[in-house]
Amino acid sequence: MRPSTTATSMASPSEWRIDAVCTHRPGDVPGPPPVPHTRLPALSCGGRGPWVSAWPKYAEGMTSTRSHPEDSAEQRLPYNAFARVCPSRGTLEHVTGRWGALTLGALSGGSLRFNELRRRVDGVSEKMLSQTLHALERDGLVHREAQPTNPPRVDYELTPLGHEVARRVLSLIRFLETSMDDVLRARESYDEARGAL
């Protein structure tokens, strides 16, 4: 007999112990189902945590997209960057990587040609800048405009979505720049403490 998929009120969530593959109340002993279920705070893209059986053989593949009044706002989001398989994580990596963030910031002032952008983002190689631009263009953050000139001219500029993202990235960059005195003092203190060990 398959276990019930409804949560019981026999114990509060704080009384449940969450193991790697099963969930049970203190004092439970192995035995046949039925056993109560509880919602595990699993990370899943789509914002729904699976309902997992207290018995591993029934837990495999058992998921539900049912909402729950106790779901947090984060759990109800369509995408969840904390979930390994969520596509938003890839975009987050493209945006917050060293070259992605600097490229977005550089383009926030207007369109630039490839070599102009490379000079603006000091230290980036031609290969890395090309890869970064491709990733940001694929994510819809950068628009590539090829001009029918001789020699060919290609300009890069932010899309409306790219401008929104760049504004937030620049806010973080500016905050870090204004906080660097504190950061450098923290580094010095850390290095001195580590050196004394």
C-alpha positions as CSV (number, residue, x, y, z in Angstrom):
1,M,0.0,0.0,0.0
2,R,1.4,3.4,-1.0
3,P,1.8,5.9,1.8
4,S,-0.6,8.9,2.0
5,T,0.6,12.1,0.3
6,T,-1.1,14.4,2.7
7,A,0.8,15.9,5.6
8,T,-0.5,15.0,9.1
9,S,-0.9,17.2,12.1
10,M,0.5,14.6,14.5
11,A,3.6,16.7,15.0
12,S,4.9,20.2,14.3
13,P,7.6,20.6,11.6
14,S,10.1,21.3,14.3
15,E,9.6,17.8,15.7
16,W,10.7,16.1,12.5
17,R,14.2,15.1,11.8
18,I,15.4,15.5,8.2
19,D,17.9,12.9,7.0
20,A,19.5,12.6,3.5
21,V,16.7,10.5,2.1
22,C,14.0,10.2,4.7
23,T,12.0,12.2,7.3
24,H,10.6,10.8,10.5
25,R,9.5,11.7,14.0
26,P,11.8,10.9,17.0
27,G,10.8,7.4,18.3
28,D,9.7,6.1,14.9
29,V,10.7,2.5,14.3
30,P,11.1,0.8,10.9
31,G,7.9,-0.7,9.7
32,P,5.6,-0.9,6.8
33,P,3.8,2.2,5.4
34,P,1.6,4.1,5.8
35,V,3.8,6.8,7.4
36,P,3.3,10.6,7.4
37,H,5.0,12.9,4.9
38,T,6.6,16.2,5.4
39,R,7.7,18.9,3.0
40,L,11.4,19.0,2.7
41,P,12.9,22.4,1.9
42,A,14.4,21.1,-1.3
43,L,15.6,23.5,-4.0
44,S,13.9,23.0,-7.3
45,C,13.7,25.3,-10.3
46,G,10.1,26.2,-10.6
47,G,9.8,27.2,-7.0
48,R,8.1,24.1,-5.6
49,G,9.7,21.8,-3.0
50,P,9.0,18.1,-3.4
51,W,6.8,16.1,-1.0
52,V,9.1,13.3,0.0
53,S,8.1,10.0,1.6
54,A,9.6,9.0,4.9
55,W,10.5,5.7,3.2
56,P,13.3,6.0,0.5
57,K,11.8,3.4,-1.8
58,Y,8.6,5.5,-2.1
59,A,10.5,8.8,-2.2
60,E,12.2,8.2,-5.5
61,G,10.6,10.3,-8.2
62,M,7.8,11.6,-6.0
63,T,7.5,15.3,-6.5
64,S,4.5,17.6,-6.5
65,T,3.9,21.1,-7.9
66,R,1.3,21.9,-5.3
67,S,1.6,25.2,-3.6
68,H,1.5,25.5,0.1
69,P,0.6,28.5,2.3
70,E,3.8,28.2,4.2
71,D,6.0,28.4,1.0
72,S,8.3,31.4,1.2
73,A,8.3,34.1,-1.5
74,E,11.6,32.6,-2.8
75,Q,10.0,29.1,-3.1
76,R,7.1,30.6,-5.1
77,L,9.4,32.2,-7.7
78,P,9.3,30.7,-11.2
79,Y,13.1,30.3,-11.1
80,N,15.5,29.7,-8.3
81,A,19.2,30.4,-8.9
82,F,20.0,28.3,-5.8
83,A,18.8,25.2,-7.5
84,R,21.6,23.4,-9.5
85,V,19.6,22.8,-12.6
86,C,17.9,26.2,-12.9
87,P,18.8,28.2,-16.0
88,S,18.9,31.4,-14.0
89,R,22.1,30.2,-12.4
90,G,23.9,30.3,-15.8
91,T,22.8,33.9,-16.4
92,L,23.8,34.8,-12.9
93,E,27.3,33.5,-13.6
94,H,27.5,35.4,-16.9
95,V,26.5,38.6,-15.2
96,T,28.5,38.4,-12.0
97,G,31.7,36.9,-13.4
98,R,34.6,39.2,-13.5
99,W,34.4,40.0,-17.3
100,G,30.6,39.9,-17.5
101,A,30.1,42.5,-14.8
102,L,32.8,44.8,-16.2
103,T,31.5,44.4,-19.7
104,L,28.0,45.3,-18.7
105,G,29.4,48.3,-16.7
106,A,31.5,49.5,-19.7
107,L,28.5,49.3,-22.1
108,S,26.2,51.2,-19.7
109,G,27.7,54.5,-21.1
110,G,26.7,53.6,-24.7
111,S,27.6,51.4,-27.6
112,L,31.2,50.5,-28.2
113,R,33.1,48.6,-30.9
114,F,35.0,45.5,-29.9
115,N,38.4,47.1,-29.6
116,E,37.0,50.1,-27.7
117,L,35.3,47.8,-25.3
118,R,38.5,45.8,-24.8
119,R,40.4,49.0,-24.0
120,R,37.7,50.0,-21.6
121,V,37.8,46.6,-19.8
122,D,41.5,46.7,-19.0
123,G,43.1,43.3,-18.8
124,V,40.5,41.2,-20.7
125,S,41.9,39.0,-23.5
126,E,40.3,39.1,-27.0
127,K,39.1,35.5,-26.5
128,M,37.5,36.1,-23.1
129,L,35.8,39.3,-24.3
130,S,34.4,37.5,-27.3
131,Q,33.1,34.6,-25.1
132,T,31.6,37.1,-22.6
133,L,29.8,39.0,-25.4
134,H,28.4,35.9,-26.9
135,A,27.1,34.7,-23.5
136,L,25.5,38.1,-22.7
137,E,24.0,38.4,-26.2
138,R,22.5,34.9,-25.9
139,D,21.0,35.9,-22.6
140,G,19.4,39.0,-24.2
141,L,21.5,41.5,-22.3
142,V,23.7,42.7,-25.2
143,H,22.8,43.6,-28.8
144,R,25.3,43.1,-31.6
145,E,24.9,45.5,-34.5
146,A,26.9,44.7,-37.7
147,Q,27.2,47.8,-39.9
148,P,27.4,47.2,-43.7
149,T,30.6,49.1,-44.1
150,N,34.0,48.3,-45.6
151,P,35.8,47.3,-43.5
152,P,32.9,45.8,-41.5
153,R,32.0,47.6,-38.3
154,V,30.3,45.9,-35.3
155,D,28.9,47.8,-32.4
156,Y,27.8,46.4,-29.0
157,E,25.1,48.0,-26.9
158,L,22.9,47.0,-24.0
159,T,19.4,45.9,-24.5
160,P,16.6,47.4,-22.2
161,L,17.0,44.3,-20.0
162,G,20.8,44.7,-20.1
163,H,20.5,48.3,-18.9
164,E,18.4,47.1,-15.9
165,V,21.0,44.5,-15.0
166,A,23.9,46.9,-15.6
167,R,22.4,49.4,-13.3
168,R,22.3,46.9,-10.5
169,V,25.8,45.6,-11.2
170,L,27.2,49.2,-11.3
171,S,25.6,49.8,-7.9
172,L,27.5,46.9,-6.5
173,I,30.7,48.0,-8.2
174,R,30.4,51.5,-6.7
175,F,29.6,50.2,-3.3
176,L,32.7,47.9,-3.4
177,E,34.9,50.8,-4.6
178,T,33.7,53.0,-1.7
179,S,34.3,50.2,0.8
180,M,37.8,49.2,-0.3
181,D,39.5,50.9,2.7
182,D,37.5,48.6,5.0
183,V,38.3,45.6,2.7
184,L,42.0,46.3,2.7
185,R,42.1,46.7,6.5
186,A,40.3,43.4,6.8
187,R,42.8,41.7,4.5
188,E,45.7,43.1,6.4
189,S,44.2,42.0,9.7
190,Y,43.5,38.5,8.3
191,D,47.0,38.1,6.9
192,E,48.6,39.2,10.2
193,A,46.5,36.7,12.1
194,R,47.3,33.9,9.7
195,G,50.9,34.8,9.8
196,A,51.0,34.5,13.6
197,L,49.8,30.9,13.5
